[in-house]
Amino acid sequence: MAEININSQVKKDRNRRNALLGAAFLMATSSIGPGFLTQTTVFTSELMASMGFVILISLLLDVIAQMNVWRVIGVSGLRGQDLANKVFPGLGYVLAVLIVIGGLAFNIGNVAGAGLGLNAMLGVDTIYGSIISAAFAIFIFLFKEASKVMDRVAQLAGFVMIFLMLYVAFTTSPPVGEAIARTVWPEEIGLLAIVTLVGGTVGGYITFAGGHRLIDAGITGVENLRQITVSSVTGIIVTGIMRVALFLAVLGVVSKGLTLDQANPAASVFQLAVGDIGYRIFGVIMWAAAITSVVGAAYTSVSFIRTFHPVIEKYKNWIIIGFIITSSVIFAVVGQPVKILVIVGALNALILPLALSIILIAAHKTSIVGKVYKHPKVLTVLGVIVIVVMSILCVNTMITTFSKLF
């Protein structure tokens, strides 16, 4: 009997570790999508070594945002929409609508990116590639324990992307010394780049992806606070490694005077760095980044409505599948509606200040987090700074975006 109990505890501990790591990788791989590859490439080609400063600032803002969000969600055991409704009745529904609309719009781009990845990797037609990729994502949610399968896929894809990105970065022989110097003392500060990178890493649904996964795994409460915090920082570290590796790879190419293909700048970095095999490597990374973003966007977006009605909770996996199918059909029929994606992207950037404001209010309500938990003052102060800075930058970015479109 004792041996059975020990084996049961070992299995329970293993599942717990996998869930914590899975939550970190879900957040990280959700943020490492097609847009991640393109944005980092474009901004690096513009800012050169000074892009290191942008990455440093964005990562600091990311850590502050994620630590606040994960801690409060973890301690309270409440998803973002339920927290918002407790802060102000009805606010959770507003947040859920913003998250779902933004998640659906960006999932169109994620499906497209998966198609492009298979096209670069295997020469498959982009539309067919997107359909095959959507079918793969749907297959994950056909499993009874879809969350555990999702964890494994996110971890495997994350490790593959990191390994390949580091390999390409090494082959380009970037000016590391200059990159380090400009990270501390930049020649140019790219405000738009900071907004875009922060929004892409912890904006919209991504802010809540890992925290919601931990709730599903039952890892909540003050007693699990340390592990929740470590998991949140792990996710940011994974994202940071990928962004730094891609930054160095691009810097190594452009610093040699080579010109990137404006039609597909990220792909041209890999091709210029490693030749034709580099284009295949780009396909693998693009597909892995896109498919994990498809899964993460669908899972987290639906998690924002599943507590509103028992029927949604009961059929959550089928609703997630419907979400993926809808994204795929829109892409297959009308392609990527550029203006809609840009507009929703600009609005999506505002979700972080709104979400973080809700989290900080909730953090100081004993009716939400209990009487035992005391939210660190330093995280509150830093969180307020992030809200103010991102609000100003986001409004400025939205004005610029809308003026260009109309």
ZAMIDO-576045 format. One line per 8 residues: number of its first residue (from 1); for each residue y, x negated, z negated of C-alpha. Coordinates in steps of 0.5 Angstrom, whole numbers. Each point is the difference from the previous one (the first is absolute). Example, Ala and Ser with C-alpha at 12.3 -4.5 7.8 and 13.67 -1.06 7.14 Angstrom:
1) -9,-25,-16 | 7,-2,2
***
This chain:
1) 0,0,0 | 5,-6,-2 | -2,-3,7 | 2,6,4 | 7,1,-4 | 1,-7,1 | -1,1,8 | 4,6,0
9) 6,-3,-3 | -1,-6,4 | 0,5,6 | 6,4,-3 | 4,-7,-1 | -1,-2,7 | 2,7,3 | 6,-1,-4
17) 2,-7,3 | -1,2,7 | 4,6,-1 | 6,-4,-3 | -1,-5,6 | -1,6,5 | 7,3,-3 | 4,-7,1
25) -3,-1,7 | 1,8,2 | 7,-1,-2 | 1,-7,4 | -4,2,6 | 4,6,1 | 6,-4,0 | -3,-5,5
33) 1,5,6 | 2,-1,7 | 7,0,-2 | -1,-5,-5 | -2,-5,6 | 5,2,4 | 6,0,-5 | -2,-7,-3
41) -1,-3,7 | 7,3,3 | 4,-2,-7 | -3,-7,0 | 2,-1,7 | 7,2,-1 | 1,-3,-7 | -4,-6,1
49) -2,-4,-7 | 5,5,-4 | -5,5,1 | -3,-3,-6 | 6,2,-4 | -1,7,2 | -8,0,-2 | 2,-3,-7
57) 5,6,-1 | -5,5,3 | -6,-2,-4 | 5,0,-7 | 2,7,2 | -7,2,1 | -3,-3,-6 | 5,4,-4
65) -1,6,3 | -7,0,0 | -1,-2,-7 | 5,6,-2 | -4,5,4 | -7,-2,-2 | 1,-1,-7 | 3,7,-1
73) -5,3,5 | -6,-3,-4 | 2,1,-7 | 2,8,2 | -6,1,4 | 4,4,4 | 1,-1,8 | 7,-1,3
81) 1,8,1 | -2,2,-6 | 5,-5,-4 | 6,3,4 | -2,7,-1 | 0,-2,-8 | 7,-4,1 | 3,6,4
89) -4,6,2 | -1,1,7 | 2,-8,2 | -7,-1,1 | -1,4,5 | 6,-3,4 | -3,-7,-1 | -6,3,2
97) 3,2,7 | 4,-6,1 | -7,-4,-1 | -4,4,4 | 5,0,6 | 1,-7,0 | -7,-2,-1 | -2,5,6
105) 5,-3,4 | -1,-8,-1 | -8,2,0 | 2,1,8 | 2,-7,0 | -6,-2,-4 | -5,3,5 | 4,-3,6
113) -1,-7,-3 | -7,1,-1 | -1,2,7 | 5,-6,2 | -5,-5,-5 | -6,2,4 | 3,-1,7 | 2,-7,-2
121) -7,-1,-4 | -5,3,5 | 5,2,6 | -2,8,-1 | 5,5,2 | 6,1,-5 | -1,7,0 | -8,0,-1
129) 1,-6,-5 | 4,5,-4 | -5,5,0 | -5,-5,-2 | 4,-2,-5 | 1,7,-3 | -7,1,0 | -1,-6,-4
137) 5,2,-5 | -3,8,0 | -7,-3,-1 | 2,-3,-7 | 2,7,-3 | -6,3,2 | -4,-4,-5 | 0,3,-7
145) 3,-6,-4 | 5,-1,6 | 5,-3,-5 | -5,-6,-2 | -2,-1,8 | 8,0,1 | 1,-5,-5 | -6,-5,3
153) 4,1,7 | 6,-2,-3 | -2,-6,-3 | -4,-2,6 | 6,1,5 | 5,-3,-5 | -5,-7,-1 | -1,0,8
161) 8,1,1 | 2,-6,-5 | -5,-5,3 | 2,1,7 | 7,0,-2 | 0,-6,-4 | -4,-4,6 | 5,2,5
169) 6,-2,-4 | -4,-7,-1 | -1,-1,7 | 8,1,2 | 2,-5,-5 | 6,3,-3 | 6,-4,-3 | -2,2,-7
177) 5,-4,-3 | 6,3,3 | -4,7,-1 | 0,-2,-8 | 8,-2,1 | 2,6,3 | -4,4,-4 | 5,-2,-6
185) 6,-1,4 | 0,4,6 | 5,-1,6 | 0,7,1 | -2,6,-4 | -3,6,4 | 1,6,-4 | -3,5,5
193) -6,-5,0 | 0,1,-8 | 0,8,1 | -5,0,5 | -5,-4,-3 | 1,3,-7 | -1,7,3 | -6,-2,4
201) -3,-3,-6 | 1,5,-6 | 4,5,4 | -3,8,1 | -7,1,-2 | -2,-8,-1 | 4,0,-6 | -5,5,-3
209) -7,-2,4 | -3,-5,-6 | 3,4,-6 | -3,7,3 | -7,-4,1 | 0,-2,-7 | 0,7,-2 | -5,2,4
217) -4,-6,-3 | 1,3,-7 | 4,-7,-2 | 6,3,-4 | 3,0,-6 | 3,-5,-5 | -6,-4,-1 | -1,-2,7
225) 7,-2,1 | -1,-7,1 | -5,1,5 | 4,5,4 | 6,-5,0 | -4,-6,2 | -3,5,6 | 7,1,2
233) 3,-7,0 | -7,-2,4 | 2,5,6 | 7,-3,1 | -3,-7,0 | -5,2,5 | 6,3,4 | 4,-6,-1
241) -5,-5,2 | -1,4,7 | 8,0,1 | 1,-7,-2 | -6,-3,5 | 3,5,5 | 7,-3,-1 | -3,-7,0
249) -4,1,7 | 6,3,3 | 5,-5,-2 | -5,-6,2 | 0,4,7 | 8,1,1 | 2,-7,-3 | -4,-3,6
257) 5,4,4 | -5,4,3 | 2,7,2 | -4,7,-3 | -1,5,5 | 4,6,-2 | -4,5,2 | -6,-2,-5
265) 4,-6,-4 | -6,0,-6 | -6,-1,6 | 4,-5,3 | 1,-4,-6 | -8,-1,-1 | -1,-1,8 | 5,-6,0
273) -3,-2,-6 | -7,0,1 | 0,2,8 | -5,5,2 | -4,0,-6 | 6,1,-4 | 1,7,4 | -7,2,-3
281) 2,-2,-7 | 6,4,1 | -4,6,2 | -4,-1,-6 | 5,0,-5 | 4,6,3 | -6,4,0 | -2,-2,-7
289) 8,1,-2 | 0,7,4 | -6,3,-3 | 1,-1,-7 | 7,3,1 | -3,6,3 | -5,1,-6 | 5,-2,-5
297) 6,5,3 | -5,6,1 | -3,-1,-7 | 6,-1,-4 | 4,5,4 | -5,6,-2 | 0,-3,-7 | 7,3,0
305) -3,7,1 | -7,0,-3 | 3,2,-7 | 4,6,3 | -6,5,1 | -8,-1,-2 | -2,2,7 | 4,-7,2
313) -4,-4,-5 | -6,3,2 | 0,-2,7 | 5,-6,-1 | -5,-4,5 | 0,5,5 | 8,1,0 | 0,-8,0
321) -4,0,7 | 5,6,3 | 6,-5,-2 | -4,-5,4 | -1,4,6 | 7,3,0 | 3,-7,0 | -5,-2,6
329) 1,6,4 | 7,-1,0 | 0,-7,2 | -5,2,6 | 4,6,2 | 7,-3,0 | 0,-7,-2 | 4,-3,-6
337) 7,5,0 | 4,-6,-1 | 6,4,-2 | -4,4,-5 | -3,-7,-3 | 7,-3,-1 | 3,6,-3 | -6,1,-5
345) 0,-8,-1 | 7,1,-2 | -1,6,-5 | -6,-3,-3 | 4,-6,-2 | 3,4,-5 | -6,3,-3 | 0,-7,-4
353) 6,1,-4 | -2,7,-1 | -7,-1,-2 | 2,-6,-5 | 6,5,-3 | -6,5,-2 | -4,-6,-2 | 5,-3,-5
361) 2,7,-3 | -7,2,-1 | -1,-7,-3 | 4,2,-6 | -2,7,-1 | -5,0,-6 | -3,7,3 | -2,-4,6
369) -2,-7,-2 | -2,2,-7 | 3,-3,-7 | -4,-6,0 | 3,-3,7 | 6,-4,0 | 3,-1,7 | 3,-8,0
377) 7,0,0 | 0,-5,5 | -4,4,5 | 5,6,-1 | 6,-5,1 | -3,-3,6 | -2,6,3 | 7,3,0
385) 2,-6,3 | -5,1,6 | 2,8,0 | 7,-2,1 | -1,-6,5 | -5,4,4 | 4,6,0 | 7,-3,3
393) -4,-4,5 | -4,6,2 | 6,4,1 | 3,-6,4 | -6,0,4 | -1,7,2 | 7,1,2 | -1,-6,5
401) -6,3,2 | 2,7,2 | 6,-3,3 | -4,-4,5 | -4,6,1 | 5,5,1
***
